[in-house]
């Protein structure tokens, strides 16, 4: 590993996105060779890095394959790695990584289902989540109430929420009759409960919410609720090129590792909705 910025190496090693690592560095959670780390510090292979007082492993550029998973999140799972209330998390059923950790690209709240993207590559995660990327998100939403043209116009022009102005860049009727109707709507940000709050600003209640697209990635029809699928190298390569990232060689697995991953993929179960974890 050559001399590189600490937050870049940490992101590559799977501890979080680069922006998240910068916050952790600011919070004083890292040390380098016994000295408190600060933004701008660089590390090399010979350096000893600790997180919260514990030694951590760093992954070099050569040893860091770029992998991407598509996950169809069920209602009832939280998007954090560990939940203090013991609720099921989106990480519980993901395949293990030999090096690094899965990084979630954005989050979905516990009552929202649908497309969640994971990657082993912190640089890709940082690119896809950074506001400068201007990546839109599309949701399918079932609403309860009577929708008129004025409401749609308000939602597209902009509404003042508690945390500032927000709007849908597009809203399209999809299906349904009577009071329950399905719409597809698009936002450019990932603010907390933004889609629900926009509809609620018009006096409309959201009864179901599902993300169906994140940028150029759509939810594949063969990824059933509660299951995952790994993108092929050629698909990851196209995504990386779109994000202006340098290409990486495909990961090479030993036959036993590949067989184990295939077996885990085939043995997945559809999970429509997840309840609290059982006490041991």
ZIWO-V629047 format. One record per helix or strand of 3 or more residues. SS is the DSSP state (H for helix, E for strand). FROM is the first residue (numbers start at 0). TO is the last residue. Records with the same first field share a line. If there is no record, write none. Layout:
SS=FROM-TO / FROM-TO
This chain:
H=5-11 / 17-25 / 121-128 / 130-132 / 148-156 / 193-199 / 232-241 / 254-265
E=29-31 / 48-50 / 67-72 / 102-104 / 112-118 / 136-143 / 158-160 / 163-165 / 169-174 / 179-186 / 204-213 / 227-229
